[in-house]
Amino acid sequence: MSDTVLVPGTKIKPKVERPRLHKVILLNDDFTPRDFVVTVLKAEFGMTDDHAYQVMITAHKKGACVVAVFTRDVAETKATRATEAGRAKGYPLMFTTEPEE
């Protein structure tokens, strides 16, 4: 027999885990114009001019920069759309995702 005693009228609340978050990362390349990168960051991630410029410069100097953190589906969608915006113009612009630690 079980040691668990259930009291009538008591509700059992299931434990719900938060979804794991994923980082969207901008990778530097030496061919995509800076202004275009800023435009994509503003359009896809809703950044201001200054914030988009800072993200672009950080990726340029360090090789990569975390753009934002979202649930996996949102992160992958935004990374794909931003990468495709570059490809549509013939640029090697690349965004990737990875799980947040």
Helices and strands as residue ranges (DSSP letters): E 21-27, H 34-45, H 49-62, E 64-71, H 72-88, E 94-99
